Amino acid sequence: MKYIIALLSICFSLSAISQTPITSVPFELYGDHIIFKVSIDDSEPLDFIFDTGAGLTVIDKDVSADLKLSGKEITMNQTHTSMELIKHNKIEINGFLMEKNIKVYAAELDHLERRLGRDIDGIFGYDLMQHHTIHLDYDSKTLDIYGIGTGPVTGDMIPFYLNVSIPTIDATTILNNGEPVEGTFFVMTGAGTTLDFNTPFAEKNDVIHKTGKHFSYTVEDISGNATLHYEGHIKSLKFGAEHYEELPVGISQASSGIQAHPDVAGIIGNRLLSLYNITIDLHNKHFFFTPNSRYGKTHLINSAGIEILLSEDKERIMIQNVFEDSPAEEMGIMVGDELLKIDGKDAKSLSFAEIREILMNEGETVKLQISRAGTVKDYSIEMRSLIY
């Protein structure tokens, strides 16, 4: 009897230990992106995006040069992009020393910074998940690091497999015409979307014409290549026991890169993932999804019809896209205009995340001050849904 009690005590102790993180790292939820602090070779803390879809650890080339890191130029076969495999001694996450021999690649992240409207020093993903179980707590905004195969096991357990180092799960979508379509989807915390359909899957299933009202605009991939992208709407998405209804979605037209993958239906992104607290166990290849305080929030979309981008010198906020059949297009706003003010506030005093949130207020009126070739004009735009 004593032996049984002692054994149970040991098991309980091991269970308690497994629920205690090695360290907890605070993160910022900037729009739909997780940003946390990483140091390389005793550098000052740098702003890295945590992306479960990042098979490589990447540092911005300018930051690498400032830190006097150097290495060998290589070409990545999959993306046909040029990177520098840099020499370094150690990586720390909020003071937590990572395992040795993690490869770090220097790449140009300027296009990402211009799109986000802020400096980004790097991207971290697979190399963290490979060595540890990760728990993302969106309520407390902490990234908890556990030992391999440990961590919180509450919520809906969803198995996954790795495809090009990205966790990939089975899911069923019901398109706007009521048609159920099954597929496998990348789970990517670095993707600022609810769900995107990859080009081959979208073409095979004629997704564009089965998502009801939709609009299009251009997007750029990591190499800076521009392609058309559609936004539409589906009735529901189901993965594991999770079921989400009335979901705005993206529909890719990319001919290269991850969104042209022929065997994967698409991407589940952080706009949806952030509604859950998530355990990522790469060793046992399963997630645990637990709805958090954000669960059930309405998925708002751009209702003004413009997308913004920093100018090349990062000094001005430019109109990058004007969506077809949108209030902005009807008012005569054009690509290349400069955004000076929004609702009377200096646009540069607001983050891009704040501006984009303002542009999602369907049914409200937004006042924009625009400069075109030195001429300043004020616009009053009545925002409306572009997909419902």
Secondary structure, 3 states (H helix, E strand, C coil): CHHHHHHHHHHHHHHHHHCCCCEEEECEEECCEEEEEEEECCCCCEEEEECCCCCCEEEEHHHHHHCCCCEEEEEECCCCEEEEEECCCCEEECCEECCCCCCEEEECCHHHHHHHCCCCCEEECHHHHHHCEEEEECCCCEEEEECCCCCCCCCEEEECEEECCEEEEEEEEECCCCCEEEEEEEEECCCCCCEEECHHHHHHCCHHHHCCCCEEEEEECCCCCEEEEEEEEEEEEEECCEEEEEEEEEEECCCCCHHHCCCCCEEEEHHHHCCEEEEEECCCCEEEEEECCCCCCCCCCCCCCEEEEECCCCCCEEEEEECCCCHHHHHCCCCCCEEEEECCEEHHHCCHHHHHHHCCCCCCEEEEEEEECCEEEEEEEECCCCCC
